[in-house]
Amino acid sequence: MDAEDLDRQAGTWGGISPRLVDMLLERGHLDVVVQAALERGKWFCARAAVRELCRLAEYERARAVIEPFARTGWGPARAEAADVFLATGQVEPALDLVRPDEAEPVEARWREYARILASAGRVDEAVDVLAPRLDSGLLRQALVDVTAGAGRDDRVLGLLTPLVEAARRARKSGARAHPADRAVESLAQVLERSGRAEEAIAVLSADIAAGHFYVLNTVEFHARLLARHDRVEALRELAVGGHGRSALEPYVMALERLGRAEEAGAFLEAGGHRAALMSHLGRQGRLDDAVEVARPAFEYLGDGNLLESAVHLLVDAGRPDEALRLMDERSPAFAEEYDWWLLTNRVWVLAEAGLYDEALAHAAALPPEVESEPQTTIGWVLGEAGRVQEAVDLLGASTEPGAARVLAEILIRHGRPVEAVAALA
């Protein structure tokens, strides 16, 4: 195990993925996760085990798990080790682990250092660390985060305001990019949490109306801010005023939350927002209406096809038989264009319907140009059908890339965690 290996694991979710680790912990297999960390150098196991052990106040054991990882010098591992020291009141050892060199170029190192300082109650020092580095969006957000609830909002606003003004001036002069292009969002966050939501809304409204913003994320942030404060009319104006893509969902969700679902549906229907209307009706429990609204788009041969969304909606509602009917009703032209989609998705929908024998037969008949991992698919169906040993035998002998993951999931669900970990490279 070295820093390069840990970086590879984190970047590719290699080895034992966070999802599988969560499955193990949810079933009480902490010891298995600890063992995988110590004996096999699995990063996601180590991280999850350390956090769970700290939650249980087993700090010495947590330190024993993370120490070999931190010894590699890899930043995220050293940050986890610092948290263990901090949990036991050992502030200086924690800071020593994450303190960057002054010329450190990796922004995440500075973020972790500031976080540990703030967690130790040294918020002003954390602000001092971040203040010269606020051209970084990551570190601007870190500034907002480490000062939350610490009574430093005026100081933070004083640091952010010049950045916002500089970005605004650059935008007015025609700049397409600026290091502080989203600083106004950070400013609005701090204004909102300090009880000055109206100021936050006014600042963003003015910038958006004047076109003094750089990215659509800022419009989306503004829409969510308006929704949090039930500014429904302002949201509507945003949604119909050229920013529908950013404001539509927050507007509809705000209406739903306020008990104005009928108004939301009428707005979506009038605007021809078929996909959003389908989702809205689904959230209201009106599944039949949702499917009918989407039906004209089931035959689209391109963007805007809503068949897959309808299938998932019905399956999630426990109506897989109806999902199968929708798939069967497709025209010859659609079936020819999207045969791969119909063929592969039919397997899991049949399984959801409890038609396991039919799902197995269908999976076995899939042509190789459609299904590149037939053994993995068949093994998954066998697992869903409760034919565990058949699934284990098939997947255990398979060389397909996805087989080990599916095998591990099946073994975990059936109380065989040690075998599950052994199945993963």
C-alpha positions, 0 to 999 in steps of 0.5 A: 500500500502506498499513496499512489495505490490509495489515490487509484482506489479513491479515483476509481472506486477500486477494491471494495466500493463505498456502497459495499462497505455501507452494506457490510456496516448496515448488517453489523459486520464492522469487524470484517470491514476493519479486517479488510482495511488492515489486511488488504489495504482497502481505503474505503473500508479504512475510512468507514471503519475509523468513522464508525469506531470513533462513533463508538468511542473506540479511539485506540482501535480507530487509530490502529486502523488508520495509522498505516494509511496515514503513514503513506503520506496520502492527504485524505488518510492523514486527514482521517487520522487527524480527526481521530486525534481531535476526537480525543482532544489532541489538537497539536498532533492533529494539526501536525498531520495536516499542516501544509507547507506554505507553497502547498499547491493542493487546495484540499490540503489547505481546506483540511487544515482550516477545518481541523483548526476550526474544529479545535475552536481556532476559527480565526486562525482558520480564516487567516489560513484561507483569506489569501487563497479565496480565488479558489472556489473550493477554499471559498466554500471552506471559508463559509463552512468553517465559520458557520455558527462561529460568530464570524459572519461580518469578517467573512462578508468583508473578505467576500465582498471585494471578490464579488465586486471584482467579478462583477466589474470584470463581467460588466467589461465583457469577461467570460471567466473570473477566479471569483465567478461564483463568489456571489453565491458564497456571499449569499450563503453567509447573508442568509445564515446571518438572518439577512435573506432579503439582502441575499435575494436582492444581490442575486436578483440584481446580478441575474437581471443585469446579466452580471453572472458567469455560470448557470449554477448561480441562477440555480442557487438563486432559485433554491434560495427563493424556494427556501423562503417561499418567494413563489412569485419571484420564482415564477418570474425567473421560470418564465423569464428565460431561466426555466431550466434553472428555476422550473423544478424549485418553483414546482417543488415550492408550490407542492410544499405549500399545498398548491399542487394543482397550480404547479400541474397547470403551470407545467401543462401550459408550458409544455413541460412534459417530463417535469409534469410526469414527475410532478404527477408521480410525486402526487401519487397520480401514476396513471395520469403521469403515464398518460401525460408521458405516453406521446413521448414514448415513441420519440427516436431521440432526446425527450423520450420518456419511456425509461422514466415511465418504466422506473416510475411504475416499477418503483410503485410496485407495478412492474407488470404495467411497465412490461406492457409499456415496453411490449406496446412499442412500434416496430420502428422504435423496437428496431432503433432501440432493440438494445434498450428493450432487450437489456431492460426487460431482464430486470423488469421481469425480475422485479415482477417475480418472473425469474424463469422468464428473466433467466431465459431472456438473459441467456438469449441476449446476443453478445452485441447487446449484453457484454456480461451475460454471466453477471446478468444471469448471476444477478437474476439468480440472486434475486430469485433466491438461488444463491448457490447457483449464483455464487458458483456462476459468478465465482467462476466468471471472468467478467468485470462486473461479476465480482461486485454482483457476487459480493452483493449477493453474499453480503445480503445472505449473511456471508460477509467474509466470502464477499470481501474475499471475492473482491480483488 
